[in-house]
């Protein structure tokens, strides 16, 4: 399920040297007017949501800034800022509230990379501790197959105790199923508490990198991207109770202009009875 782990969502962009789509898209010609513009020098600058309330998840609008190497240096999500620091084998994302000043630092996420530049692990150190201090903090470990796809992910509470394990299944270059298994990490350690099953359906259009920012697709971080675009998602969520709501189905419709994704329409249903909820996600670009 999508747990609004916006840190995960933000790091996805680090693997996109340019977040502007360069591949063409087939499909309904009414959604794909002819456009001869060369967008190869464009970078994703804004993501905007038409609807933010009355949905299972709240999603913030986002603004991106880049350096001369086309790497994200800062992201602003409605007053919450993320600043990126790159060093060989490691990337640290600093989270600030209202402005990027040391007094407003509220969190950090440290990513270690493997020899292929993929995320190997990431964790959240305490603000007043060394960046490599992980005790008491969550930690994720990723596993990839020989083709570069993310096939497994383990989450550890307090950095040591397994509390969630995800398995990913692929077919024809696309993620077709994700299963999340949840474990008790505090009382009956290792006991399975429940599981999510998420199934994906695709069209035959070439993958748009911006689609990684859509609900339930954001969770697949760091591995080789899909070949095509997700058109529908079916979800059987593990629900431990409480106020949270989750999608049980999502339909996506893509609107493109030439080689560029301009917006995506979402229609969905939720576990707590929301039906036919809608949002439109718009992508804006800054071009040279």
Protein Blocks (a to p, Z undefined) as FASTA:
>chain_A
ZZhiaklmmmmmmmmmblcdfbdcedjfklmccdfbdfklpccfbdcdfbfghpabdcdd
ddddddfkopafbdceehiacdddddehiacddddehiacfklpgbdcdddddfkopafb
dcdddfkbcfklcghiacddddddfkopafbdcddehhlaccbdcddddeehiafbdcdd
dddfklmgoiafbdcdddddddfbdcdfklmmpghklmmghiacdfbdcfbdcdddddeb
djbdcdfbdcdddddehjacfbdcdddddfkopahiacddddddddZZ
